[in-house]
Amino acid sequence: MSTIRKTVRAGQALLRKGRLQEAQAKFDEALAIRPGHAAALHGRGQVALEAQVADEAVPWLERALAANPGASDVLRSLTRARQLAQQAGASSAPAAAGGLVHKGRQLLASGRIEAAVAAYQRAVADAPGDAAGYCELGNAWLQDGRLEQAERAHRESLRLAATHPLTHLCLGEVLSAAGRRAEAEQAHREALRLKPNYGQAWLRVVQLRRYRAEDVDDLRALRRLVERSEWDAGDEEAAHFALGKIYDDLGQSDAAFEHLRLANELHKTAQPFEIQPLLTLMERIEAVCDEGLLARFEGWGSASEVPVFIVGLPRCGSTLVEQIIASHPHAYGVGELRRLARLTGDLPARLGSQLPFPDCLQQLTRKTARGVAEDYLGRLTRDAGDQALRICDKMLSHLLLIGLIAVLFPKARVIHCQRHLMDMGLSIYAHSFSGAGVGYAYDLDDIGRYDQQCRQLMSHFERLAPMTIVDVHYETLVGHPEPEIRRLLAALGLDWDPRCLEFYKAKRQVRTVSEWQVREPIHTRSVERWRHYEKHLEPLRKYLE
């Protein structure tokens, strides 16, 4: 059985169990490989239908029927969805609000953040006493980078339902992104007071601190919970990641690795991942985005020099690089924008193509290229202000989109962040990641294979792409910061500014697992940290160049 068929069947099994978000993730995974897969499209429509978001279900089911004309099961689902959509206007306000919340979730999952915010705003307007609706609105505002609005929404949710642990957790994440460490820890600990075995809250608390030998209370409490507690989905995994972090801080590498191993095994059991389709996609990107394709589309994109794409693997130093650049008075950082990935996902439909990405690029038109470039550039520059000559987007998976970026923004800069595989691989393995697209992160061999394929793909584009591509090595940056930062700024066309050396003083939001490391001066503590774990990292060693 093919991998895509296995993925779709896993989604169908989850759908039958009512596990809608997990089912949606499986169907999305299949559609990322083959956007026109009829069964996956039908599955996405069924997820929306079961979530009572009929108007969201209809377009998915119409695409499924177009991909498999005459399919009676798809036709039945589409008929039902259309009937429910017509009846929606007669819903009561609370029911309508519930439908809007479901719609917001669907939009958020597909990367349509602004539309999701609008749906949630309508939901809380229709049902102003719905605490959960305000919490979800706050999460959408956070993804959109609007921290003040996110905090207000979460505090309104808590005013309505002060004993909801999830809302305290979400508020803590907003405060953490804003750099308000003490308040963030207080919010997370309140979540733990309400739910002592809340593994996700434990992980957030532990990430806010560096533990020393005398800090025993959290360690004892977590060990007792791991030994005795019943866990909700994902919380046991998070608790083991938290224990791994504490033991690492204390220098007990064997104990730390054992808990990291358990956390990663729990994740793989709950969310199985097969890396080969991702590697095959990357090979196909290299084959399609060749010299002929790039030459054919020359001059089709935007002439803007504003975008700076930071790419690489997680834990490669990308957040540090963005923080340094964003400290320049003529630069800005937007964090990780999902806009270009969403626009890429929409390309086949936009082109009227049955081919998935990257093959659909063969049918690209000048009008579509300009439209996609303008759409992305509008979002990139939305909050930056007139002084920003360069704006960083550090969505690392844009590495897979370098060929498209070469067409859309031939004068952009690309910063390829790199780090010694053993240190980077260990750091990836030691962290729990939110969102899709990092299934490889929970297996050392997968990390090595993905890194190898990324290097091959970047080598290809360094030879062919018209943009300036700058390699930044983490060890060089932290070992010799000033000359390396000067070189980086020069490559971006920016004058030297000493504020880039004091990046840790910048008052800006950071929403990655490195959010606290970049709020302290540069250090070399993480260089060759892997040697403490050397005996555990054999699966990575064979991928060293």
C-alpha positions in Angstrom: 0.0 0.0 0.0 1.4 3.4 -0.9 2.3 5.9 1.7 -0.4 8.4 0.6 -3.1 5.7 0.8 -1.9 4.8 4.3 -2.1 8.4 5.3 -5.6 8.8 3.9 -6.8 5.6 5.6 -5.4 6.8 8.9 -7.4 10.0 8.5 -10.5 8.0 7.7 -10.0 5.9 10.8 -9.6 9.0 13.0 -12.7 10.6 11.4 -14.8 7.5 12.3 -13.6 7.9 15.9 -14.6 11.6 15.9 -11.0 12.8 16.3 -11.5 15.6 13.8 -8.4 17.7 14.2 -6.1 14.6 13.9 -8.1 13.4 10.9 -7.7 16.8 9.3 -4.0 16.7 9.8 -3.7 13.4 8.0 -5.8 14.5 5.1 -3.8 17.7 4.9 -0.6 15.7 4.9 -1.9 13.6 1.9 -3.0 16.8 0.1 0.4 18.4 0.6 1.8 15.5 -1.5 -1.0 15.3 -4.0 -3.5 18.3 -3.9 -5.9 16.6 -6.2 -6.3 13.3 -4.3 -10.0 12.5 -4.4 -10.2 10.5 -1.2 -8.2 13.1 0.8 -10.4 15.9 -0.6 -13.5 14.0 0.4 -12.0 13.5 3.9 -11.4 17.2 4.3 -15.0 17.8 3.3 -16.2 15.2 5.8 -14.2 16.8 8.6 -15.8 20.1 8.0 -19.2 18.5 7.7 -18.8 16.7 11.0 -17.6 20.0 12.6 -20.9 21.5 11.4 -19.2 24.0 9.1 -21.2 23.2 6.0 -20.1 26.2 3.9 -16.5 25.1 4.5 -17.4 21.5 3.5 -19.0 22.4 0.2 -15.9 23.5 -1.8 -13.8 20.6 -0.5 -16.5 18.1 -1.6 -17.0 19.9 -5.0 -13.2 19.4 -5.6 -13.5 15.8 -4.5 -16.4 15.2 -7.0 -14.4 16.9 -9.8 -11.5 14.6 -9.0 -13.7 11.5 -9.0 -16.8 12.2 -11.0 -19.8 10.1 -10.3 -18.6 8.9 -6.9 -21.9 8.2 -5.0 -20.4 8.6 -1.5 -18.9 12.0 -2.4 -22.2 13.1 -4.0 -24.2 12.1 -0.9 -21.8 14.1 1.3 -22.0 17.1 -1.0 -25.8 17.0 -1.1 -25.9 16.9 2.7 -23.4 19.8 3.0 -25.4 22.0 0.6 -28.6 21.3 2.5 -27.0 22.2 5.8 -25.5 25.3 4.3 -28.9 26.5 3.1 -30.4 25.8 6.6 -27.7 27.7 8.4 -29.4 31.0 8.2 -32.2 29.8 10.4 -29.8 28.8 13.3 -30.1 30.3 16.7 -27.3 32.8 17.8 -25.4 30.3 20.0 -25.6 27.6 17.3 -24.4 30.1 14.7 -21.6 31.2 17.0 -20.5 27.6 17.4 -20.5 27.2 13.7 -18.3 30.3 13.3 -15.9 28.9 15.9 -15.6 25.7 13.9 -15.1 27.8 10.8 -12.4 29.8 12.5 -10.6 26.6 13.4 -10.7 25.4 9.8 -9.5 28.7 8.5 -6.7 28.8 11.0 -5.6 25.3 10.1 -5.4 26.2 6.5 -3.3 29.3 7.1 -6.0 31.9 6.5 -5.4 33.7 9.8 -7.1 37.0 9.0 -10.3 35.2 7.9 -10.1 33.1 11.0 -9.9 36.2 13.2 -12.9 37.6 11.5 -14.9 34.4 12.1 -14.0 34.3 15.8 -14.9 38.0 16.2 -18.3 37.3 14.7 -18.7 34.3 17.0 -18.0 36.2 20.2 -20.3 39.0 18.9 -23.1 36.5 18.5 -22.3 34.8 21.9 -20.6 37.3 24.1 -20.7 34.9 27.1 -18.7 32.2 25.3 -15.4 32.0 27.2 -14.0 29.3 24.8 -14.7 31.5 21.8 -12.6 34.4 23.3 -9.8 31.9 24.0 -9.7 30.8 20.4 -9.9 34.4 19.2 -6.9 35.1 21.4 -5.0 32.2 19.9 -5.8 33.5 16.4 -4.6 37.0 17.3 -1.3 35.5 18.6 -0.7 33.7 15.3 -1.3 37.0 13.6 1.3 38.6 15.8 -1.2 40.9 17.5 -0.2 40.4 21.2 -2.3 43.2 22.7 -5.4 42.0 21.1 -4.5 38.4 22.0 -4.0 39.3 25.7 -7.3 41.2 25.8 -9.2 38.2 24.4 -7.7 35.8 26.8 -8.3 38.0 29.8 -12.0 38.4 28.7 -12.2 34.6 28.5 -10.8 34.3 32.1 -13.3 36.9 33.2 -16.0 34.7 32.0 -14.4 31.4 33.2 -11.5 31.9 35.5 -11.0 28.2 36.2 -10.2 27.1 32.7 -6.6 25.8 32.7 -6.2 26.0 28.9 -6.9 29.8 28.9 -4.3 30.4 31.6 -1.8 28.4 29.4 -2.7 30.4 26.3 -2.4 33.7 28.2 1.0 32.6 29.4 2.2 32.0 25.8 1.1 35.5 24.9 3.0 37.0 27.8 6.0 34.9 27.0 6.0 36.1 23.4 6.0 39.6 24.7 9.0 39.0 26.9 7.1 39.2 30.2 8.7 36.2 31.8 7.5 36.5 35.4 3.9 37.1 34.3 4.1 34.2 31.9 5.3 31.8 34.6 2.5 33.0 36.9 -0.1 32.2 34.3 1.4 28.7 33.6 1.6 27.9 37.3 -2.1 28.9 37.7 -2.9 26.4 35.0 -1.0 23.8 37.0 -2.8 24.8 40.2 -6.1 24.1 38.4 -4.8 20.9 36.7 -1.7 19.5 38.4 -1.0 16.9 35.7 -1.2 19.4 32.8 2.0 18.3 31.0 1.8 21.2 28.5 1.8 23.7 31.3 4.8 22.0 33.0 6.7 22.2 29.8 6.1 25.9 29.5 7.2 26.5 33.1 10.4 24.5 32.6 11.3 26.3 29.4 11.1 29.6 31.3 13.9 28.7 33.7 17.4 27.3 34.0 17.5 24.8 36.8 20.2 24.4 39.4 20.9 21.7 42.0 18.9 23.5 44.7 15.8 23.7 42.4 14.2 20.5 43.5 10.5 21.2 43.9 9.5 21.1 40.2 11.7 18.0 39.6 10.1 16.1 42.5 6.5 17.1 41.5 7.0 16.1 37.9 8.6 12.7 38.8 5.7 11.9 41.1 3.2 12.8 38.4 5.0 10.7 35.7 5.1 7.7 38.1 1.4 7.9 39.2 -0.8 10.1 36.9 -3.3 9.4 34.2 -2.6 11.7 31.3 -4.7 13.5 28.7 -3.4 13.2 25.1 -0.1 14.9 24.6 0.5 15.7 28.3 2.6 12.7 29.2 4.8 13.4 26.2 5.2 17.1 27.3 6.0 16.0 30.9 8.9 13.8 29.7 10.2 16.7 27.5 10.0 18.9 30.7 11.9 16.3 32.7 14.5 16.0 30.0 15.1 19.8 30.1 15.5 19.8 33.9 17.9 16.9 33.9 19.9 18.6 31.1 20.1 21.8 33.1 21.4 19.8 36.0 24.1 18.1 33.9 22.6 14.6 34.2 22.7 13.7 30.5 21.8 10.0 30.8 18.7 10.7 32.8 17.9 13.6 30.5 18.2 11.5 27.3 16.0 8.7 28.7 13.1 11.2 29.3 13.7 12.7 25.8 13.6 9.2 24.3 10.4 8.4 26.1 8.8 11.8 24.9 9.8 11.2 21.3 8.6 7.6 21.3 5.2 8.7 22.7 5.0 11.3 20.0 5.7 8.8 17.2 3.2 6.4 18.6 0.5 9.1 18.7 1.4 10.7 15.4 3.2 8.2 13.1 5.4 9.8 10.5 7.0 8.5 7.3 9.8 10.7 6.0 10.2 9.2 2.5 7.3 11.3 0.9 9.0 14.5 2.2 12.4 13.4 0.8 10.8 12.5 -2.5 9.0 15.9 -2.7 12.4 17.6 -2.2 14.0 15.5 -4.9 11.1 16.5 -7.2 11.5 20.2 -6.4 15.2 20.0 -7.4 14.3 18.3 -10.7 11.5 20.7 -11.6 13.2 23.9 -10.5 16.0 23.7 -12.9 18.0 26.3 -14.9 15.5 26.2 -17.8 12.5 26.9 -15.6 14.1 29.8 -13.8 15.3 31.3 -17.1 11.8 30.9 -18.6 10.2 32.9 -15.8 12.9 35.6 -15.5 11.4 39.0 -15.0 8.0 37.7 -14.0 8.1 38.5 -10.3 8.5 41.5 -8.1 11.5 43.8 -8.2 11.3 44.4 -4.4 14.5 43.9 -2.3 12.6 44.0 1.0 12.1 40.3 1.7 14.7 38.4 3.6 14.0 34.7 3.8 15.7 32.9 6.7 15.8 29.1 6.1 17.3 26.0 7.6 16.4 23.3 10.2 14.9 24.1 13.6 17.5 24.9 16.3 20.0 26.2 13.7 20.3 29.7 15.2 17.6 31.3 12.9 15.8 33.1 15.8 19.1 34.6 16.8 19.8 35.8 13.3 16.4 37.3 13.0 16.7 39.1 16.3 20.1 40.5 15.3 18.8 41.8 11.9 15.6 43.1 13.4 17.6 45.2 15.9 18.8 47.4 13.0 16.7 50.6 12.6 16.1 49.8 8.9 15.0 46.2 9.4 12.1 44.3 10.8 11.3 40.7 11.7 7.8 39.2 11.2 8.7 35.8 12.7 7.3 32.8 10.9 4.7 33.8 8.3 2.5 31.0 6.9 1.3 33.1 4.0 3.7 31.9 1.3 3.1 28.2 2.2 -0.7 28.8 2.0 -0.3 30.6 -1.4 1.8 27.7 -2.6 -0.8 25.3 -1.5 -3.4 27.3 -3.5 -1.4 27.4 -6.6 -2.8 24.3 -8.4 -6.4 25.6 -8.0 -5.3 29.1 -8.9 -3.8 27.8 -12.1 -6.6 25.4 -12.8 -4.0 22.6 -12.7 -4.4 19.0 -11.6 -0.7 18.8 -10.9 0.6 19.3 -7.4 3.5 21.5 -6.3 6.2 21.7 -7.7 5.0 20.3 -11.0 2.3 22.9 -11.3 5.0 25.5 -11.7 5.4 24.4 -15.3 2.0 26.0 -15.9 2.7 29.2 -14.0 1.6 32.4 -15.7 3.0 35.9 -15.4 -0.3 37.2 -13.9 -0.4 34.5 -11.2 3.3 35.0 -10.3 2.7 38.8 -9.9 -0.5 38.2 -8.0 1.1 35.8 -5.5 4.1 38.1 -5.1 1.9 41.1 -4.4 -0.3 39.1 -1.9 2.7 37.9 0.1 4.5 41.3 0.0 1.4 43.0 1.3 1.3 40.7 4.4 5.0 40.9 4.9 5.1 44.7 5.0 1.8 45.1 6.9 3.2 46.0 10.4 6.7 47.0 9.5 6.6 50.8 9.1 8.1 53.0 6.4 11.7 52.7 7.8 12.1 49.0 7.1 14.3 48.4 4.1 14.6 44.7 4.8 12.0 42.4 6.5 12.8 39.0 7.7 10.5 36.0 7.4 12.0 33.0 9.3 9.6 30.3 8.2 12.3 27.7 8.0 10.4 25.4 5.7 10.6 28.1 3.0 13.8 26.2 2.1 11.4 24.0 0.1 10.1 27.0 -1.7 13.4 28.6 -2.8 12.6 27.8 -6.5 9.3 29.6 -6.3 10.9 32.5 -4.3 13.5 32.8 -7.1 10.7 33.5 -9.5 8.6 35.7 -7.2 11.4 37.8 -5.7 14.7 37.5 -7.7 16.2 40.4 -5.7 15.4 39.0 -2.3 18.0 37.8 0.1 18.1 34.2 1.5 19.9 33.5 4.7 20.8 29.8 5.1 21.4 29.1 8.8 23.5 26.1 9.5 24.8 24.4 12.6 26.9 21.3 13.5 24.5 18.4 12.9 25.2 16.7 16.2 24.4 19.8 18.3 21.5 20.8 16.1 20.1 17.2 15.9 20.3 16.8 19.7 18.5 20.2 20.2 15.8 19.3 17.8 15.2 15.9 19.5 15.1 17.7 22.9 12.2 20.0 21.9 8.5 19.6 21.4 7.3 21.5 18.3 3.8 22.9 17.7 2.2 22.8 14.3 2.6 20.5 11.3 5.6 20.0 9.1 8.2 18.8 11.6 7.3 15.1 11.9 11.0 14.3 11.3 12.0 16.0 14.5 11.1 13.1 16.7 13.6 10.5 15.3 17.3 11.0 15.1 17.7 9.1 11.8 14.9 11.2 10.2 16.7 14.4 11.4 19.9 13.2 9.7 18.2 12.3 6.5 16.3 15.5 6.3 19.4 17.6 7.0 21.2 15.7 4.2 18.4 16.4 1.7 18.2 20.1 2.7 21.9 20.6 2.1 21.6 19.0 -1.3 18.6 21.2 -2.2 20.3 24.4 -1.0 23.5 23.5 -3.0 21.3 23.2 -6.1 19.8 26.6 -5.6 23.1 28.3 -4.7 24.2 27.3 -8.2 21.1 28.4 -10.0 19.0 30.9 -8.1 19.4 34.7 -8.9 19.0 35.8 -5.3 21.8 36.5 -2.9 22.1 33.5 -0.6 24.1 34.0 2.6 25.4 31.1 4.6 25.5 31.7 8.4 27.1 29.1 10.6 26.0 29.2 14.2 29.4 28.4 15.7 31.1 31.2 13.8 28.3 33.7 14.7 28.5 33.0 18.5 32.3 32.7 18.4 33.1 35.9 16.5 29.9 37.9 16.6 30.9 41.4 15.4 32.7 40.4 12.2 30.0 37.9 11.4 27.2 40.4 12.0 29.1 43.0 9.9 29.4 40.5 7.0 25.7 39.7 7.3 24.5 43.3 7.3 26.7 44.1 4.3 25.2 41.1 2.4 21.7 42.6 3.2 22.8 46.0 1.9 22.5 47.6 5.4 25.0 49.9 7.1 26.7 48.7 10.3 24.8 49.6 13.5 26.1 48.7 17.0 22.5 48.0 18.2 22.7 44.7 16.3 25.3 43.6 18.9 22.8 44.3 21.7 19.9 42.5 20.0 18.9 41.1 23.4 17.7 44.5 24.5 15.2 44.8 21.7 11.6 45.0 22.8 10.0 42.8 20.2 7.9 39.7 20.2 9.5 36.3 19.7 7.3 33.2 19.3 9.7 30.2 18.9 11.3 27.7 21.3 14.3 30.0 21.4 12.3 33.0 22.7 14.3 33.3 25.9 17.8 32.5 24.5 17.6 35.5 22.2 16.8 37.8 25.2 20.3 37.3 26.6 23.8 38.2 25.2 25.5 35.8 22.8 27.2 32.8 24.5 28.9 29.6 23.4 27.3 27.3 26.0 25.4 25.3 23.3 28.5 24.7 21.2 29.6 21.0 21.4 26.9 20.3 23.9 26.4 17.1 22.0 29.5 15.5 23.5 27.7 15.0 26.8 25.3 12.8 24.9 27.7 11.3 22.4 26.9 7.6 23.1 23.2 8.2 22.5 23.6 10.0 19.1 25.0 7.2 16.9 22.0 7.4 14.4 23.1 11.0 13.6 26.8 10.4 13.2 26.6 8.6 9.8 25.2 11.8 8.3 28.2 13.9 9.2 29.9 15.2 6.1 
